[in-house]
Amino acid sequence: MILNHRLMIAIVKRGQSRDVIAAAKKAGVDGATIIYGEGIGRNEKPTFLGLPVTHEKDIILFALDGGSEHAVADAVCKAGSLGKSGHGLGFTIHLSKLLGVPHLSHRKDDRKRKRGLTNLDSEMTAFQLIVTIVNSGDSAAVVKAAAEAGAEGGTILNGRGTGVNEQQKFLNFTIDPEKDIVLTLIPTSYAEQVVKSIEQAIDLNAPGKGISFLIDVENVFGVNHSSLRNQNPDV
């Protein structure tokens, strides 16, 4: 049985999450989780007076029923002004299982699933999400490499983790190395070249350098269509 569950992720400017979540609740979601991060898009200046600028972001996670997906996406777009340069974007991922939300747990998905589609003047373009986990401080190189290969930008989250090549101890206490998690939404048509550029820039095949993987996404909203066409005339 295929269940009709979606994870919606909206990336908005810091401080807009309250209005976005309120609009999403009116459209049918029960709640949301906010993760703080930073990022840079093609239309956001990376420096000011020669100094690096941090563009703070709110990353909002919604678990929802697929039947309300488009209504919630429209509400989030309007509340967050998504689609305007530098304001953010959103997308959904199909969930194979959802726990802790009883009223959604047994709803079947009778619709045909479409992968990573967004409407660009009646043309359909597939998208994928590149997730890259690297050592703290390497995220700038990831974003730069992705941009050189055609990406519009990236969103950076901070975390901790340890691999078999990173086990460190101090006074018999295990130290968990800090990590940067970089999210890059990219048209499928050149996702592979972006991944290759990231791999070469960070040398991901070396022990302890990090990992990168692709996730298929479904509905994409809030993408700046004009910048996409400038990067990919075939869109």
C-alpha positions as CSV (number, residue, x, y, z in Angstrom):
1,M,0.0,0.0,0.0
2,I,1.4,3.4,-1.0
3,L,0.6,6.0,1.6
4,N,-0.2,9.6,0.6
5,H,2.4,11.3,2.8
6,R,4.6,14.2,1.9
7,L,7.5,16.1,3.6
8,M,7.4,19.7,2.5
9,I,10.6,21.7,2.9
10,A,10.4,25.5,2.6
11,I,13.6,27.6,2.8
12,V,12.7,31.3,3.6
13,K,14.4,34.4,4.9
14,R,15.1,34.4,8.6
15,G,12.1,35.8,10.5
16,Q,9.5,34.9,7.9
17,S,8.8,31.4,9.3
18,R,6.0,32.6,11.7
19,D,3.9,34.0,8.8
20,V,4.7,31.0,6.6
21,I,3.7,28.5,9.2
22,A,0.5,30.4,10.0
23,A,-0.5,30.3,6.4
24,A,0.3,26.6,6.0
25,K,-1.8,25.8,9.1
26,K,-4.8,27.6,7.5
27,A,-4.2,25.5,4.4
28,G,-4.3,22.2,6.3
29,V,-1.0,21.3,8.1
30,D,-1.0,20.5,11.8
31,G,2.4,22.0,12.7
32,A,6.0,22.5,11.6
33,T,9.6,22.2,12.6
34,I,12.1,25.1,12.0
35,I,15.8,24.6,11.5
36,Y,18.1,27.6,11.4
37,G,20.7,27.8,8.6
38,E,22.4,30.1,6.2
39,G,22.8,30.2,2.5
40,I,23.6,32.2,-0.6
41,G,21.6,32.4,-3.9
42,R,22.7,33.7,-7.2
43,N,20.7,36.9,-6.6
44,E,22.2,37.5,-3.1
45,K,25.4,39.5,-2.7
46,P,28.1,37.4,-0.9
47,T,30.0,40.4,0.4
48,F,29.4,44.0,1.6
49,L,32.3,46.5,1.6
50,G,34.6,43.6,1.0
51,L,33.4,41.6,4.1
52,P,31.6,38.3,3.8
53,V,27.8,38.5,4.3
54,T,25.8,35.7,6.0
55,H,22.3,35.3,4.7
56,E,20.4,33.7,7.5
57,K,17.6,31.3,6.5
58,D,14.7,29.4,8.2
59,I,14.3,25.9,6.9
60,I,10.7,24.8,7.7
61,L,9.6,21.1,7.6
62,F,6.0,20.2,7.2
63,A,4.5,16.6,7.3
64,L,1.3,16.6,5.4
65,D,-1.3,14.7,3.5
66,G,-0.7,14.7,-0.3
67,G,-4.2,15.9,-0.9
68,S,-3.4,19.3,0.6
69,E,0.0,19.5,-1.0
70,H,-0.8,22.1,-3.6
71,A,-3.0,24.3,-1.3
72,V,-0.2,24.4,1.3
73,A,2.4,25.1,-1.4
74,D,0.3,28.1,-2.7
75,A,-0.1,29.4,0.9
76,V,3.6,29.1,1.6
77,C,4.5,30.8,-1.6
78,K,2.3,33.7,-0.9
79,A,3.3,34.2,2.7
80,G,7.0,33.9,2.0
81,S,7.0,35.8,-1.3
82,L,8.7,32.7,-2.8
83,G,9.5,33.1,-6.5
84,K,10.9,36.6,-6.0
85,S,14.7,36.9,-6.2
86,G,16.4,36.0,-2.9
87,H,13.2,35.1,-1.1
88,G,13.5,31.3,-1.0
89,L,11.9,28.2,-2.5
90,G,10.2,25.0,-1.5
91,F,9.7,21.4,-2.6
92,T,8.1,18.1,-1.4
93,I,9.5,14.6,-1.0
94,H,7.3,11.5,-0.9
95,L,7.4,9.6,2.4
96,S,7.1,5.9,2.5
97,K,6.1,5.9,6.2
98,L,4.9,8.5,8.7
99,L,4.7,7.9,12.5
100,G,3.3,10.1,15.2
101,V,0.4,11.6,13.1
102,P,-2.4,9.1,13.5
103,H,-5.0,10.8,11.3
104,L,-2.6,10.6,8.3
105,S,-1.2,7.1,9.0
106,H,-3.5,5.0,6.8
107,R,-4.5,7.3,3.9
108,K,-3.8,5.6,0.6
109,D,-2.3,7.5,-2.4
110,D,-4.4,6.7,-5.4
111,R,-2.8,9.3,-7.6
112,K,0.0,8.7,-10.1
113,R,3.2,10.1,-8.7
114,K,5.3,12.5,-10.7
115,R,8.9,13.1,-9.8
116,G,10.4,16.5,-9.3
117,L,8.1,18.5,-11.4
118,T,7.5,22.2,-11.5
119,N,5.5,24.3,-14.0
120,L,7.6,26.6,-16.1
121,D,5.2,28.2,-18.6
122,S,3.5,24.8,-19.3
123,E,6.8,23.0,-19.6
124,M,7.8,20.4,-17.0
125,T,11.3,20.3,-15.5
126,A,12.5,17.6,-13.1
127,F,14.5,18.5,-10.0
128,Q,16.7,16.7,-7.5
129,L,18.0,17.6,-4.1
130,I,21.8,17.2,-3.6
131,V,22.7,16.7,0.1
132,T,26.4,17.1,0.9
133,I,27.8,16.5,4.4
134,V,31.3,17.8,4.9
135,N,33.6,19.0,7.6
136,S,32.8,22.3,9.2
137,G,34.3,25.1,7.0
138,D,34.1,23.2,3.7
139,S,30.6,24.3,2.9
140,A,31.8,27.5,1.1
141,A,33.8,25.3,-1.3
142,V,30.7,23.1,-1.9
143,V,28.5,26.0,-2.7
144,K,31.2,27.5,-5.0
145,A,31.7,24.3,-6.9
146,A,28.0,23.7,-7.3
147,A,27.5,27.3,-8.6
148,E,30.4,26.9,-11.1
149,A,28.5,23.8,-12.5
150,G,25.2,25.6,-12.8
151,A,23.5,25.6,-9.4
152,E,21.6,28.7,-8.2
153,G,23.0,28.5,-4.7
154,G,22.8,26.4,-1.5
155,T,21.5,26.3,2.0
156,I,23.9,25.4,4.8
157,L,22.9,23.6,8.1
158,N,25.3,22.9,11.0
159,G,25.5,19.5,12.7
160,R,27.8,17.0,14.4
161,G,28.8,13.5,13.4
162,T,31.6,11.0,13.3
163,G,32.8,8.4,10.9
164,V,35.2,5.5,11.3
165,N,38.1,7.8,10.2
166,E,37.2,10.6,12.6
167,Q,37.1,9.1,16.0
168,Q,38.8,11.5,18.4
169,K,39.1,11.6,22.2
170,F,40.2,14.1,24.8
171,L,40.7,13.0,28.4
172,N,38.8,9.8,27.4
173,F,35.8,11.7,26.1
174,T,34.7,11.2,22.5
175,I,34.7,14.4,20.4
176,D,32.1,14.6,17.7
177,P,33.5,16.7,14.8
178,E,31.3,19.6,13.6
179,K,29.7,19.1,10.1
180,D,28.2,21.3,7.5
181,I,25.2,20.0,5.6
182,V,24.6,21.7,2.2
183,L,21.3,21.4,0.4
184,T,21.3,22.2,-3.3
185,L,18.1,22.0,-5.4
186,I,19.1,21.5,-9.1
187,P,17.4,20.5,-12.3
188,T,18.0,16.8,-13.0
189,S,19.4,17.7,-16.5
190,Y,22.6,18.8,-14.9
191,A,22.6,17.3,-11.5
192,E,25.4,14.9,-12.3
193,Q,27.8,17.6,-13.4
194,V,27.1,19.5,-10.2
195,V,27.8,16.4,-8.1
196,K,31.0,15.8,-10.0
197,S,32.1,19.4,-9.4
198,I,31.4,19.0,-5.7
199,E,33.3,15.7,-5.6
200,Q,36.4,17.1,-7.2
201,A,36.4,20.3,-5.1
202,I,36.1,18.5,-1.8
203,D,37.8,15.2,-2.7
204,L,34.9,13.2,-1.3
205,N,36.6,9.9,-2.0
206,A,39.3,10.7,0.5
207,P,38.7,9.2,4.0
208,G,36.9,11.6,6.4
209,K,36.1,14.3,3.8
210,G,32.3,13.7,3.6
211,I,29.5,12.3,1.5
212,S,27.0,13.5,-1.1
213,F,23.8,11.9,-2.4
214,L,20.8,12.8,-4.5
215,I,17.1,12.7,-3.5
216,D,14.2,12.7,-6.0
217,V,11.8,15.5,-5.2
218,E,8.2,16.0,-6.3
219,N,6.4,19.3,-6.5
220,V,8.8,22.3,-6.6
221,F,7.6,25.8,-5.9
222,G,9.1,29.3,-5.4
223,V,11.9,28.8,-8.0
224,N,13.0,32.0,-9.8
225,H,12.1,30.9,-13.3
226,S,14.0,33.6,-15.1
227,S,17.3,32.7,-13.5
228,L,16.8,29.0,-14.4
229,R,16.3,29.9,-18.0
230,N,19.5,32.0,-18.0
231,Q,21.4,29.0,-16.7
232,N,19.7,26.4,-18.9
233,P,18.2,27.8,-22.1
234,D,16.6,24.4,-22.9
235,V,14.2,24.8,-19.9
